[in-house]
Amino acid sequence: MRKMPTIFIRDWENDRSRVTREPNPDCAWVFAGEGRATRKLDGTCTLLDAGGRWHGRREVKPGKTPPPNFSLVQVDDRTGKRTGWLPIEDTSYAKIHAEALNPALYEDGHRFEPGTYELCGPKINRNPEGFEAHVLIPHGAHDLGDVPLDFDGLALWLLARPYEGIVWWHPDGRHAKLKRTDMPPEFASSPAATEAARQLVGQPYEWQSEHGPEIVELEAP
């Protein structure tokens, strides 16, 4: 999977981990309403290729030597970071991934089709998604429906929910994203953001979706 652009321009002058209010022209299609908004999961990215082989996403910093069997996908022109895939057996989470392939975790008849998946569970990133077992969720599995597309509305919508972020899918295969941590800290701590979050406390979240598998006997966050 190629690195997705963020829908707002990053604040390269002050804090590149945050965004400005300026829309990214490469993501004009998002603001035109041409994308399907889905929940971005906080796990680790994996790939099942057409030959039935699993791979794990790997990022290599500038000046570092890529590990053996690394398949380059993209080089970031601004940061110099290289992104690609490693055979799943060469990753540090190979055993966890094997656990997530257990058919008992999914509804009867579920099959893994070629594509990208998020590996989530107790030993992945401190399990922010709240799963009781390691599972593989296909990217794009959870539609968010209509979300605001202006900076303030979108930021408030996102900050009020326990999601890592949003990924937009274009019918032609393009993707774009926005993460909660992209928001400027002064906005994230504003009274408006605090009130939006307060109003949504306790609202249920359903994992089952027409685009993904039903996870059985697992509690949703």
N, C-alpha and C positions, 0 to 999 in steps of 0.2 A: 504494500500500500504506500502510495506516495504521500509525502507530508502535505496536509491540508492547509490552505490559506485561512487566516482568521479574517472575519468579515469587516473588522475595523482595523485601521492602520495602527501598528504598534508605536509606542512612545520611545523611539530609538534614541532620542536626545537625553531623556531623564531616566526612564525605567522600561527597558524593552520587554519586561515580563507583563507589562500592562498595556492597555490600548488607549487610543485617543478617541474622540468622537467622530473622526473622519472616516467615512465608509471606504473600504478597500475596493478600488475600481475593478479588480479581478473578480470580485464577488457581487457585481452589479445584479446578476441574475437572482441572487437571494432577495435583495431589496425589491426586485420586480415581482416577487411572489412566485418564482418558477421552481422553487425547491421544496422538498418534503422534509419537515423538521422532525428529527428523531433524538432520543436521549443518548448522550455520550456517556458511556460507562467507564468507571474508574477501575481498570484492571490492566491486563497486558495483552497486546495484540498478537494474534496468531493467524496463520493462513493454512487452509487445506487446498492444495493445488489439484489440477485436473487429473493428475496421476495417482491421487490418493495419499500423497505425502504431506505431513504437517511441518510447518515452519514457525519460528518465533521472530518477531520484529527485533531488530538490533540497531542501535544508534552508535556511531563511532565518532568521537570528537576529533577535531583537527590535530594532526601530529601524532595520533595514535595509530598503531598497526591493527588492521581488522583481523579478527580471529580466523582460523582456518575454516573453509567452507562457507565464508560470508559471501552472499550474493548482493551486489550493490543495486539499489533501485534509484536513488536520488542523492544529489549533493546540493545542500543549501547554499545558494550563491552569496548570501549575506554572512552566514555564520561559519560556513565551511564544514558543517556536520554532514556525515554520510549516513544514510538510512538504507537498510536492506533487510535480508532474511538470513536466518541460520536454521539448519535442520533442527527440528524440535529436540532431538536427542542430544544436541550439542549445547542446549540452553541450561541454565541453572534451575529451571522449573519443569524439566522433563517429567519427573515423577508426579508432580502436581497435575500436569496436563493429562497424564495417563489416567489419573483418578477421575478427571472430568469427562472421560470417554465412557464411563460406566453407564450402560443403557438404562439401569434402574433409576437414574436421576431424571429421566425424561419420560414423556408420555409414550404409550405403546406405539410402535411403528415409526418413531422418530429416526431420521437418517441425517447424517452430516453431509451436506452438499458442498461442492467446491466453493470457496469464498473465504472471507475474513471473519474472525470471531474474536470476542473479548473473553479472555480467561479471567474469571473472578472467583473469589472464595476466601476462606479464612487466612491463608498464607500469602495472599496477593495484596500488596499495598495496604496492609492492616485492615483489609476487608471493609472498605467504606460502603459497599453495596449491601452488606449485611447478610450474605448467604451462609448457610450452615454447612455447605459442602462445596467443593470446587466444581464449577460448571462452565460451559462454553455457550456464550450467547451470540448469535449472528449479528453482525453490525447492521443497524437499521431496523432492529426487531421491534422497537417501541416508538410508534408514531406519537408525536406531541400535538398534532392538529395545528390549528392556527395559533401562532405566537406573534407578539408585537415585533415590528421590524424597525422602529425608531430606537435610538440609543437609550433614552430614558425608560421607555416602556419595556424594552427587551431586557435591560439590565435589572430592573425591578422584578420582572417575571422570573428571571433566572436566579437572582439572589434569594428569592423567597422559597426556592425549592432545593431539596438535598441532592441535586444532580451535579455531576462533574461539569456538564456543559451540554451544548446542542451541536448536532451535526446535520447539515442540510444536504440532501441528495437531489441532484438534478437528473432528469430522465436520460441525459446524454452521458452520464457517468461521472460528472464533476462532483466534488464535495467541498464543503466549507464548514468552518467551525467557530464556536465561541465558548470559552470556558468561564466558570464563575471567577476563577482566580485572575482572569484577564481584566476584571473591572478595577478601575482606580480605587485605592483604599479609601479616599475621602468620600467616594460615592457609596462604596459598600457599607460604610458606617453611618450613612446619612439617616436622618429620621424617617424619610420616605421608605428606604430599603428596610429599616427595622420594622416599620409598621406593616409593610407588605409581607414580610416573613411571619410576623405575629399572626396575621389573619389566616395564614395557610397552615399553621401548626395543627397537626393531627389529621390532616386530610389524607385519605387512603391512597395508596399507589398500587396499581395492578400490573403484574409482570406479563400475564398472558396477552398475546397479540397475534393477529392474523399473519404477521410477518416472521414470527419466531416460535420456538418450541415452548410448550408449557413445562415448567419446572415443577416436579412433584415433591411434596413433603418438604418444601423449603419455605421459609418465611420471607415475605417481601420486606424491604426496609421501610 
